[in-house]
Amino acid sequence: MFNLDLIGVSRYLTETIQRSRLVSFTEKSQRYVTFGTDYIIPTELNRRPKLKKMYKAYMKSLFAEYETCCKLLTDSL
């Protein structure tokens, strides 16, 4: 008997594994999960530094807002 720990895979892959029914599985809830601040910067923005700067600022604000909301939700549980 052995365990596989699949982390950082797509939702599509987890659905495919669950559909196969060859294995039993435990899935961690994705609600109230804190994330790091890793994100993808589209390569097209490399040619547009002003837009890239705006994109990065927007992503920073989104992560901050998510963290604030997540904290408020988990504190109220």
PDB file of N, CA, C and O in Angstrom:
ATOM      1  N   MET A   1       0.850  -1.175   0.000  1.00  0.00           N
ATOM      2  CA  MET A   1       0.000   0.000   0.000  1.00  0.00           C
ATOM      3  C   MET A   1       0.895   1.238   0.000  1.00  0.00           C
ATOM      4  O   MET A   1       1.950   1.241   0.635  1.00  0.00           O
ATOM      5  N   PHE A   2       0.482   2.279  -0.704  1.00  0.00           N
ATOM      6  CA  PHE A   2       1.258   3.509  -0.745  1.00  0.00           C
ATOM      7  C   PHE A   2       0.333   4.696  -0.951  1.00  0.00           C
ATOM      8  O   PHE A   2      -0.819   4.543  -1.358  1.00  0.00           O
ATOM      9  N   ASN A   3       0.848   5.862  -0.667  1.00  0.00           N
ATOM     10  CA  ASN A   3       0.108   7.116  -0.826  1.00  0.00           C
ATOM     11  C   ASN A   3       0.825   8.006  -1.818  1.00  0.00           C
ATOM     12  O   ASN A   3       2.055   8.045  -1.850  1.00  0.00           O
ATOM     13  N   LEU A   4       0.073   8.712  -2.617  1.00  0.00           N
ATOM     14  CA  LEU A   4       0.609   9.743  -3.498  1.00  0.00           C
ATOM     15  C   LEU A   4       0.041  11.074  -3.050  1.00  0.00           C
ATOM     16  O   LEU A   4      -1.152  11.183  -2.770  1.00  0.00           O
ATOM     17  N   ASP A   5       0.870  12.061  -2.983  1.00  0.00           N
ATOM     18  CA  ASP A   5       0.434  13.398  -2.604  1.00  0.00           C
ATOM     19  C   ASP A   5       0.548  14.282  -3.833  1.00  0.00           C
ATOM     20  O   ASP A   5       1.656  14.621  -4.249  1.00  0.00           O
ATOM     21  N   LEU A   6      -0.574  14.660  -4.417  1.00  0.00           N
ATOM     22  CA  LEU A   6      -0.585  15.501  -5.614  1.00  0.00           C
ATOM     23  C   LEU A   6      -0.907  16.926  -5.190  1.00  0.00           C
ATOM     24  O   LEU A   6      -2.010  17.215  -4.726  1.00  0.00           O
ATOM     25  N   ILE A   7       0.056  17.798  -5.353  1.00  0.00           N
ATOM     26  CA  ILE A   7      -0.104  19.188  -4.937  1.00  0.00           C
ATOM     27  C   ILE A   7       0.121  20.083  -6.147  1.00  0.00           C
ATOM     28  O   ILE A   7       1.012  19.834  -6.959  1.00  0.00           O
ATOM     29  N   GLY A   8      -0.686  21.114  -6.258  1.00  0.00           N
ATOM     30  CA  GLY A   8      -0.503  22.084  -7.326  1.00  0.00           C
ATOM     31  C   GLY A   8      -0.910  21.574  -8.698  1.00  0.00           C
ATOM     32  O   GLY A   8      -0.406  22.051  -9.714  1.00  0.00           O
ATOM     33  N   VAL A   9      -1.823  20.605  -8.733  1.00  0.00           N
ATOM     34  CA  VAL A   9      -2.295  20.103 -10.017  1.00  0.00           C
ATOM     35  C   VAL A   9      -3.620  20.765 -10.368  1.00  0.00           C
ATOM     36  O   VAL A   9      -4.281  21.346  -9.507  1.00  0.00           O
ATOM     37  N   SER A  10      -3.996  20.673 -11.617  1.00  0.00           N
ATOM     38  CA  SER A  10      -5.219  21.329 -12.078  1.00  0.00           C
ATOM     39  C   SER A  10      -6.459  20.614 -11.561  1.00  0.00           C
ATOM     40  O   SER A  10      -6.425  19.438 -11.198  1.00  0.00           O
ATOM     41  N   ARG A  11      -7.543  21.359 -11.542  1.00  0.00           N
ATOM     42  CA  ARG A  11      -8.833  20.791 -11.156  1.00  0.00           C
ATOM     43  C   ARG A  11      -9.224  19.665 -12.127  1.00  0.00           C
ATOM     44  O   ARG A  11      -9.822  18.666 -11.727  1.00  0.00           O
ATOM     45  N   TYR A  12      -8.879  19.843 -13.391  1.00  0.00           N
ATOM     46  CA  TYR A  12      -9.184  18.837 -14.411  1.00  0.00           C
ATOM     47  C   TYR A  12      -8.508  17.505 -14.083  1.00  0.00           C
ATOM     48  O   TYR A  12      -9.128  16.447 -14.199  1.00  0.00           O
ATOM     49  N   LEU A  13      -7.248  17.556 -13.677  1.00  0.00           N
ATOM     50  CA  LEU A  13      -6.534  16.319 -13.333  1.00  0.00           C
ATOM     51  C   LEU A  13      -7.172  15.638 -12.131  1.00  0.00           C
ATOM     52  O   LEU A  13      -7.336  14.418 -12.133  1.00  0.00           O
ATOM     53  N   THR A  14      -7.533  16.399 -11.107  1.00  0.00           N
ATOM     54  CA  THR A  14      -8.160  15.769  -9.938  1.00  0.00           C
ATOM     55  C   THR A  14      -9.491  15.121 -10.317  1.00  0.00           C
ATOM     56  O   THR A  14      -9.812  14.043  -9.817  1.00  0.00           O
ATOM     57  N   GLU A  15     -10.262  15.753 -11.184  1.00  0.00           N
ATOM     58  CA  GLU A  15     -11.524  15.158 -11.629  1.00  0.00           C
ATOM     59  C   GLU A  15     -11.271  13.879 -12.422  1.00  0.00           C
ATOM     60  O   GLU A  15     -12.012  12.907 -12.281  1.00  0.00           O
ATOM     61  N   THR A  16     -10.233  13.872 -13.250  1.00  0.00           N
ATOM     62  CA  THR A  16      -9.890  12.687 -14.039  1.00  0.00           C
ATOM     63  C   THR A  16      -9.494  11.532 -13.122  1.00  0.00           C
ATOM     64  O   THR A  16      -9.923  10.400 -13.341  1.00  0.00           O
ATOM     65  N   ILE A  17      -8.700  11.796 -12.121  1.00  0.00           N
ATOM     66  CA  ILE A  17      -8.278  10.754 -11.172  1.00  0.00           C
ATOM     67  C   ILE A  17      -9.483  10.210 -10.419  1.00  0.00           C
ATOM     68  O   ILE A  17      -9.603   9.000 -10.223  1.00  0.00           O
ATOM     69  N   GLN A  18     -10.365  11.090 -10.000  1.00  0.00           N
ATOM     70  CA  GLN A  18     -11.547  10.647  -9.255  1.00  0.00           C
ATOM     71  C   GLN A  18     -12.468   9.797 -10.127  1.00  0.00           C
ATOM     72  O   GLN A  18     -13.076   8.843  -9.644  1.00  0.00           O
ATOM     73  N   ARG A  19     -12.570  10.139 -11.399  1.00  0.00           N
ATOM     74  CA  ARG A  19     -13.437   9.392 -12.317  1.00  0.00           C
ATOM     75  C   ARG A  19     -12.932   7.978 -12.559  1.00  0.00           C
ATOM     76  O   ARG A  19     -13.730   7.073 -12.801  1.00  0.00           O
ATOM     77  N   SER A  20     -11.635   7.775 -12.499  1.00  0.00           N
ATOM     78  CA  SER A  20     -11.068   6.456 -12.811  1.00  0.00           C
ATOM     79  C   SER A  20     -11.470   5.404 -11.784  1.00  0.00           C
ATOM     80  O   SER A  20     -11.568   4.222 -12.113  1.00  0.00           O
ATOM     81  N   ARG A  21     -11.698   5.814 -10.571  1.00  0.00           N
ATOM     82  CA  ARG A  21     -12.096   4.918  -9.482  1.00  0.00           C
ATOM     83  C   ARG A  21     -11.134   3.747  -9.257  1.00  0.00           C
ATOM     84  O   ARG A  21     -11.519   2.715  -8.708  1.00  0.00           O
ATOM     85  N   LEU A  22      -9.901   3.917  -9.680  1.00  0.00           N
ATOM     86  CA  LEU A  22      -8.903   2.889  -9.428  1.00  0.00           C
ATOM     87  C   LEU A  22      -8.271   3.062  -8.050  1.00  0.00           C
ATOM     88  O   LEU A  22      -7.618   2.159  -7.529  1.00  0.00           O
ATOM     89  N   VAL A  23      -8.478   4.227  -7.482  1.00  0.00           N
ATOM     90  CA  VAL A  23      -7.863   4.536  -6.196  1.00  0.00           C
ATOM     91  C   VAL A  23      -8.887   5.227  -5.302  1.00  0.00           C
ATOM     92  O   VAL A  23      -9.873   5.789  -5.778  1.00  0.00           O
ATOM     93  N   SER A  24      -8.635   5.173  -4.023  1.00  0.00           N
ATOM     94  CA  SER A  24      -9.424   6.001  -3.117  1.00  0.00           C
ATOM     95  C   SER A  24      -8.658   7.309  -2.946  1.00  0.00           C
ATOM     96  O   SER A  24      -7.448   7.354  -3.166  1.00  0.00           O
ATOM     97  N   PHE A  25      -9.340   8.342  -2.567  1.00  0.00           N
ATOM     98  CA  PHE A  25      -8.679   9.640  -2.486  1.00  0.00           C
ATOM     99  C   PHE A  25      -9.246  10.468  -1.345  1.00  0.00           C
ATOM    100  O   PHE A  25     -10.370  10.257  -0.890  1.00  0.00           O
ATOM    101  N   THR A  26      -8.438  11.407  -0.901  1.00  0.00           N
ATOM    102  CA  THR A  26      -8.849  12.421   0.049  1.00  0.00           C
ATOM    103  C   THR A  26      -8.488  13.754  -0.576  1.00  0.00           C
ATOM    104  O   THR A  26      -7.346  13.969  -0.983  1.00  0.00           O
ATOM    105  N   GLU A  27      -9.452  14.640  -0.651  1.00  0.00           N
ATOM    106  CA  GLU A  27      -9.205  15.919  -1.300  1.00  0.00           C
ATOM    107  C   GLU A  27      -9.355  17.034  -0.280  1.00  0.00           C
ATOM    108  O   GLU A  27     -10.349  17.099   0.444  1.00  0.00           O
ATOM    109  N   LYS A  28      -8.370  17.901  -0.230  1.00  0.00           N
ATOM    110  CA  LYS A  28      -8.404  19.039   0.684  1.00  0.00           C
ATOM    111  C   LYS A  28      -9.305  20.121   0.104  1.00  0.00           C
ATOM    112  O   LYS A  28      -9.252  20.410  -1.091  1.00  0.00           O
ATOM    113  N   SER A  29     -10.109  20.699   0.936  1.00  0.00           N
ATOM    114  CA  SER A  29     -10.987  21.780   0.505  1.00  0.00           C
ATOM    115  C   SER A  29     -10.176  22.963   0.005  1.00  0.00           C
ATOM    116  O   SER A  29      -9.103  23.255   0.533  1.00  0.00           O
ATOM    117  N   GLN A  30     -10.683  23.638  -1.005  1.00  0.00           N
ATOM    118  CA  GLN A  30     -10.010  24.813  -1.531  1.00  0.00           C
ATOM    119  C   GLN A  30     -10.581  26.103  -0.950  1.00  0.00           C
ATOM    120  O   GLN A  30     -10.167  27.195  -1.339  1.00  0.00           O
ATOM    121  N   ARG A  31     -11.517  25.985  -0.031  1.00  0.00           N
ATOM    122  CA  ARG A  31     -12.071  27.175   0.607  1.00  0.00           C
ATOM    123  C   ARG A  31     -11.138  27.655   1.712  1.00  0.00           C
ATOM    124  O   ARG A  31     -10.548  26.854   2.436  1.00  0.00           O
ATOM    125  N   TYR A  32     -11.018  28.925   1.825  1.00  0.00           N
ATOM    126  CA  TYR A  32     -10.237  29.570   2.885  1.00  0.00           C
ATOM    127  C   TYR A  32      -8.784  29.109   2.898  1.00  0.00           C
ATOM    128  O   TYR A  32      -8.177  28.999   3.964  1.00  0.00           O
ATOM    129  N   VAL A  33      -8.235  28.846   1.748  1.00  0.00           N
ATOM    130  CA  VAL A  33      -6.849  28.430   1.631  1.00  0.00           C
ATOM    131  C   VAL A  33      -6.002  29.675   1.404  1.00  0.00           C
ATOM    132  O   VAL A  33      -6.296  30.490   0.529  1.00  0.00           O
ATOM    133  N   THR A  34      -4.957  29.811   2.194  1.00  0.00           N
ATOM    134  CA  THR A  34      -4.075  30.957   1.969  1.00  0.00           C
ATOM    135  C   THR A  34      -3.083  30.600   0.882  1.00  0.00           C
ATOM    136  O   THR A  34      -2.548  29.492   0.844  1.00  0.00           O
ATOM    137  N   PHE A  35      -2.850  31.545   0.010  1.00  0.00           N
ATOM    138  CA  PHE A  35      -1.943  31.351  -1.108  1.00  0.00           C
ATOM    139  C   PHE A  35      -0.704  32.190  -0.906  1.00  0.00           C
ATOM    140  O   PHE A  35      -0.707  33.167  -0.158  1.00  0.00           O
ATOM    141  N   GLY A  36       0.343  31.798  -1.575  1.00  0.00           N
ATOM    142  CA  GLY A  36       1.504  32.665  -1.665  1.00  0.00           C
ATOM    143  C   GLY A  36       1.171  33.758  -2.677  1.00  0.00           C
ATOM    144  O   GLY A  36       0.035  33.850  -3.144  1.00  0.00           O
ATOM    145  N   THR A  37       2.125  34.555  -3.003  1.00  0.00           N
ATOM    146  CA  THR A  37       1.856  35.612  -3.972  1.00  0.00           C
ATOM    147  C   THR A  37       2.489  35.301  -5.328  1.00  0.00           C
ATOM    148  O   THR A  37       2.929  36.202  -6.041  1.00  0.00           O
ATOM    149  N   ASP A  38       2.527  34.029  -5.666  1.00  0.00           N
ATOM    150  CA  ASP A  38       3.055  33.637  -6.967  1.00  0.00           C
ATOM    151  C   ASP A  38       1.951  33.769  -8.013  1.00  0.00           C
ATOM    152  O   ASP A  38       0.811  33.365  -7.783  1.00  0.00           O
ATOM    153  N   TYR A  39       2.297  34.328  -9.140  1.00  0.00           N
ATOM    154  CA  TYR A  39       1.355  34.423 -10.247  1.00  0.00           C
ATOM    155  C   TYR A  39       2.143  34.529 -11.545  1.00  0.00           C
ATOM    156  O   TYR A  39       3.343  34.802 -11.549  1.00  0.00           O
ATOM    157  N   ILE A  40       1.442  34.309 -12.627  1.00  0.00           N
ATOM    158  CA  ILE A  40       2.056  34.335 -13.946  1.00  0.00           C
ATOM    159  C   ILE A  40       1.925  35.736 -14.536  1.00  0.00           C
ATOM    160  O   ILE A  40       0.853  36.338 -14.496  1.00  0.00           O
ATOM    161  N   ILE A  41       3.010  36.238 -15.075  1.00  0.00           N
ATOM    162  CA  ILE A  41       2.963  37.505 -15.796  1.00  0.00           C
ATOM    163  C   ILE A  41       2.997  37.158 -17.282  1.00  0.00           C
ATOM    164  O   ILE A  41       3.973  36.583 -17.762  1.00  0.00           O
ATOM    165  N   PRO A  42       1.937  37.504 -18.010  1.00  0.00           N
ATOM    166  CA  PRO A  42       1.921  37.178 -19.448  1.00  0.00           C
ATOM    167  C   PRO A  42       3.145  37.752 -20.166  1.00  0.00           C
ATOM    168  O   PRO A  42       3.521  38.901 -19.936  1.00  0.00           O
ATOM    169  N   THR A  43       3.751  36.965 -21.018  1.00  0.00           N
ATOM    170  CA  THR A  43       4.966  37.402 -21.717  1.00  0.00           C
ATOM    171  C   THR A  43       4.717  38.620 -22.605  1.00  0.00           C
ATOM    172  O   THR A  43       5.644  39.379 -22.888  1.00  0.00           O
ATOM    173  N   GLU A  44       3.483  38.808 -23.041  1.00  0.00           N
ATOM    174  CA  GLU A  44       3.142  39.972 -23.861  1.00  0.00           C
ATOM    175  C   GLU A  44       3.409  41.282 -23.130  1.00  0.00           C
ATOM    176  O   GLU A  44       3.644  42.315 -23.757  1.00  0.00           O
ATOM    177  N   LEU A  45       3.372  41.233 -21.805  1.00  0.00           N
ATOM    178  CA  LEU A  45       3.577  42.455 -21.025  1.00  0.00           C
ATOM    179  C   LEU A  45       5.041  42.872 -20.980  1.00  0.00           C
ATOM    180  O   LEU A  45       5.345  44.001 -20.595  1.00  0.00           O
ATOM    181  N   ASN A  46       5.946  41.989 -21.365  1.00  0.00           N
ATOM    182  CA  ASN A  46       7.367  42.353 -21.385  1.00  0.00           C
ATOM    183  C   ASN A  46       7.646  43.490 -22.362  1.00  0.00           C
ATOM    184  O   ASN A  46       8.590  44.256 -22.172  1.00  0.00           O
ATOM    185  N   ARG A  47       6.833  43.602 -23.398  1.00  0.00           N
ATOM    186  CA  ARG A  47       7.002  44.673 -24.379  1.00  0.00           C
ATOM    187  C   ARG A  47       6.278  45.958 -23.976  1.00  0.00           C
ATOM    188  O   ARG A  47       6.401  46.986 -24.642  1.00  0.00           O
ATOM    189  N   ARG A  48       5.521  45.885 -22.876  1.00  0.00           N
ATOM    190  CA  ARG A  48       4.740  47.042 -22.440  1.00  0.00           C
ATOM    191  C   ARG A  48       4.977  47.289 -20.952  1.00  0.00           C
ATOM    192  O   ARG A  48       4.137  46.928 -20.127  1.00  0.00           O
ATOM    193  N   PRO A  49       6.112  47.899 -20.598  1.00  0.00           N
ATOM    194  CA  PRO A  49       6.502  48.038 -19.193  1.00  0.00           C
ATOM    195  C   PRO A  49       5.473  48.776 -18.334  1.00  0.00           C
ATOM    196  O   PRO A  49       5.274  48.421 -17.173  1.00  0.00           O
ATOM    197  N   LYS A  50       4.825  49.786 -18.884  1.00  0.00           N
ATOM    198  CA  LYS A  50       3.826  50.527 -18.105  1.00  0.00           C
ATOM    199  C   LYS A  50       2.636  49.623 -17.756  1.00  0.00           C
ATOM    200  O   LYS A  50       2.150  49.633 -16.625  1.00  0.00           O
ATOM    201  N   LEU A  51       2.187  48.862 -18.719  1.00  0.00           N
ATOM    202  CA  LEU A  51       1.077  47.944 -18.493  1.00  0.00           C
ATOM    203  C   LEU A  51       1.489  46.814 -17.540  1.00  0.00           C
ATOM    204  O   LEU A  51       0.695  46.370 -16.711  1.00  0.00           O
ATOM    205  N   LYS A  52       2.737  46.358 -17.667  1.00  0.00           N
ATOM    206  CA  LYS A  52       3.246  45.311 -16.779  1.00  0.00           C
ATOM    207  C   LYS A  52       3.270  45.806 -15.335  1.00  0.00           C
ATOM    208  O   LYS A  52       2.917  45.067 -14.416  1.00  0.00           O
ATOM    209  N   LYS A  53       3.683  47.046 -15.139  1.00  0.00           N
ATOM    210  CA  LYS A  53       3.708  47.628 -13.796  1.00  0.00           C
ATOM    211  C   LYS A  53       2.288  47.710 -13.218  1.00  0.00           C
ATOM    212  O   LYS A  53       2.070  47.400 -12.047  1.00  0.00           O
ATOM    213  N   MET A  54       1.334  48.128 -14.044  1.00  0.00           N
ATOM    214  CA  MET A  54      -0.066  48.199 -13.599  1.00  0.00           C
ATOM    215  C   MET A  54      -0.593  46.807 -13.246  1.00  0.00           C
ATOM    216  O   MET A  54      -1.299  46.638 -12.252  1.00  0.00           O
ATOM    217  N   TYR A  55      -0.247  45.816 -14.066  1.00  0.00           N
ATOM    218  CA  TYR A  55      -0.678  44.440 -13.837  1.00  0.00           C
ATOM    219  C   TYR A  55      -0.152  43.927 -12.496  1.00  0.00           C
ATOM    220  O   TYR A  55      -0.896  43.333 -11.716  1.00  0.00           O
ATOM    221  N   LYS A  56       1.130  44.161 -12.237  1.00  0.00           N
ATOM    222  CA  LYS A  56       1.737  43.702 -10.986  1.00  0.00           C
ATOM    223  C   LYS A  56       1.101  44.384  -9.775  1.00  0.00           C
ATOM    224  O   LYS A  56       0.883  43.748  -8.744  1.00  0.00           O
ATOM    225  N   ALA A  57       0.804  45.676  -9.903  1.00  0.00           N
ATOM    226  CA  ALA A  57       0.150  46.400  -8.804  1.00  0.00           C
ATOM    227  C   ALA A  57      -1.252  45.840  -8.562  1.00  0.00           C
ATOM    228  O   ALA A  57      -1.680  45.688  -7.417  1.00  0.00           O
ATOM    229  N   TYR A  58      -1.955  45.537  -9.640  1.00  0.00           N
ATOM    230  CA  TYR A  58      -3.297  44.976  -9.515  1.00  0.00           C
ATOM    231  C   TYR A  58      -3.255  43.600  -8.855  1.00  0.00           C
ATOM    232  O   TYR A  58      -4.071  43.301  -7.983  1.00  0.00           O
ATOM    233  N   MET A  59      -2.314  42.772  -9.269  1.00  0.00           N
ATOM    234  CA  MET A  59      -2.189  41.447  -8.666  1.00  0.00           C
ATOM    235  C   MET A  59      -1.859  41.545  -7.181  1.00  0.00           C
ATOM    236  O   MET A  59      -2.385  40.782  -6.371  1.00  0.00           O
ATOM    237  N   LYS A  60      -0.997  42.476  -6.833  1.00  0.00           N
ATOM    238  CA  LYS A  60      -0.651  42.677  -5.420  1.00  0.00           C
ATOM    239  C   LYS A  60      -1.893  43.051  -4.613  1.00  0.00           C
ATOM    240  O   LYS A  60      -2.097  42.547  -3.509  1.00  0.00           O
ATOM    241  N   SER A  61      -2.719  43.936  -5.168  1.00  0.00           N
ATOM    242  CA  SER A  61      -3.929  44.352  -4.451  1.00  0.00           C
ATOM    243  C   SER A  61      -4.934  43.203  -4.347  1.00  0.00           C
ATOM    244  O   SER A  61      -5.619  43.074  -3.333  1.00  0.00           O
ATOM    245  N   LEU A  62      -5.027  42.372  -5.381  1.00  0.00           N
ATOM    246  CA  LEU A  62      -5.935  41.223  -5.322  1.00  0.00           C
ATOM    247  C   LEU A  62      -5.524  40.233  -4.234  1.00  0.00           C
ATOM    248  O   LEU A  62      -6.367  39.747  -3.480  1.00  0.00           O
ATOM    249  N   PHE A  63      -4.232  39.939  -4.156  1.00  0.00           N
ATOM    250  CA  PHE A  63      -3.757  39.027  -3.116  1.00  0.00           C
ATOM    251  C   PHE A  63      -3.990  39.608  -1.718  1.00  0.00           C
ATOM    252  O   PHE A  63      -4.361  38.879  -0.798  1.00  0.00           O
ATOM    253  N   ALA A  64      -3.777  40.897  -1.560  1.00  0.00           N
ATOM    254  CA  ALA A  64      -4.004  41.540  -0.262  1.00  0.00           C
ATOM    255  C   ALA A  64      -5.479  41.474   0.117  1.00  0.00           C
ATOM    256  O   ALA A  64      -5.815  41.197   1.268  1.00  0.00           O
ATOM    257  N   GLU A  65      -6.353  41.727  -0.839  1.00  0.00           N
ATOM    258  CA  GLU A  65      -7.801  41.678  -0.576  1.00  0.00           C
ATOM    259  C   GLU A  65      -8.246  40.265  -0.224  1.00  0.00           C
ATOM    260  O   GLU A  65      -9.040  40.070   0.695  1.00  0.00           O
ATOM    261  N   TYR A  66      -7.738  39.289  -0.950  1.00  0.00           N
ATOM    262  CA  TYR A  66      -8.085  37.903  -0.656  1.00  0.00           C
ATOM    263  C   TYR A  66      -7.640  37.521   0.756  1.00  0.00           C
ATOM    264  O   TYR A  66      -8.388  36.889   1.502  1.00  0.00           O
ATOM    265  N   GLU A  67      -6.428  37.906   1.112  1.00  0.00           N
ATOM    266  CA  GLU A  67      -5.927  37.572   2.443  1.00  0.00           C
ATOM    267  C   GLU A  67      -6.781  38.230   3.533  1.00  0.00           C
ATOM    268  O   GLU A  67      -7.066  37.607   4.556  1.00  0.00           O
ATOM    269  N   THR A  68      -7.184  39.473   3.319  1.00  0.00           N
ATOM    270  CA  THR A  68      -8.049  40.166   4.275  1.00  0.00           C
ATOM    271  C   THR A  68      -9.375  39.431   4.426  1.00  0.00           C
ATOM    272  O   THR A  68      -9.834  39.193   5.544  1.00  0.00           O
ATOM    273  N   CYS A  69      -9.986  39.074   3.307  1.00  0.00           N
ATOM    274  CA  CYS A  69     -11.272  38.368   3.356  1.00  0.00           C
ATOM    275  C   CYS A  69     -11.138  37.004   4.013  1.00  0.00           C
ATOM    276  O   CYS A  69     -11.979  36.611   4.822  1.00  0.00           O
ATOM    277  N   CYS A  70     -10.093  36.295   3.668  1.00  0.00           N
ATOM    278  CA  CYS A  70      -9.858  34.975   4.236  1.00  0.00           C
ATOM    279  C   CYS A  70      -9.694  35.054   5.750  1.00  0.00           C
ATOM    280  O   CYS A  70     -10.248  34.232   6.480  1.00  0.00           O
ATOM    281  N   LYS A  71      -8.945  36.027   6.215  1.00  0.00           N
ATOM    282  CA  LYS A  71      -8.730  36.213   7.652  1.00  0.00           C
ATOM    283  C   LYS A  71     -10.049  36.515   8.358  1.00  0.00           C
ATOM    284  O   LYS A  71     -10.333  35.947   9.413  1.00  0.00           O
ATOM    285  N   LEU A  72     -10.849  37.400   7.785  1.00  0.00           N
ATOM    286  CA  LEU A  72     -12.135  37.745   8.381  1.00  0.00           C
ATOM    287  C   LEU A  72     -13.053  36.522   8.457  1.00  0.00           C
ATOM    288  O   LEU A  72     -13.745  36.315   9.453  1.00  0.00           O
ATOM    289  N   LEU A  73     -13.050  35.720   7.396  1.00  0.00           N
ATOM    290  CA  LEU A  73     -13.898  34.527   7.387  1.00  0.00           C
ATOM    291  C   LEU A  73     -13.437  33.486   8.398  1.00  0.00           C
ATOM    292  O   LEU A  73     -14.253  32.920   9.125  1.00  0.00           O
ATOM    293  N   THR A  74     -12.146  33.234   8.446  1.00  0.00           N
ATOM    294  CA  THR A  74     -11.669  32.209   9.387  1.00  0.00           C
ATOM    295  C   THR A  74     -11.746  32.680  10.833  1.00  0.00           C
ATOM    296  O   THR A  74     -11.925  31.858  11.731  1.00  0.00           O
ATOM    297  N   ASP A  75     -11.617  33.976  11.081  1.00  0.00           N
ATOM    298  CA  ASP A  75     -11.757  34.490  12.442  1.00  0.00           C
ATOM    299  C   ASP A  75     -13.186  34.377  12.944  1.00  0.00           C
ATOM    300  O   ASP A  75     -13.417  34.279  14.149  1.00  0.00           O
ATOM    301  N   SER A  76     -14.152  34.392  12.021  1.00  0.00           N
ATOM    302  CA  SER A  76     -15.548  34.337  12.438  1.00  0.00           C
ATOM    303  C   SER A  76     -16.063  32.912  12.598  1.00  0.00           C
ATOM    304  O   SER A  76     -17.202  32.715  13.022  1.00  0.00           O
ATOM    305  N   LEU A  77     -15.248  31.920  12.267  1.00  0.00           N
ATOM    306  CA  LEU A  77     -15.680  30.513  12.395  1.00  0.00           C
ATOM    307  C   LEU A  77     -15.631  30.037  13.816  1.00  0.00           C
ATOM    308  O   LEU A  77     -15.961  28.884  14.093  1.00  0.00           O
TER     309      LEU A  77
END
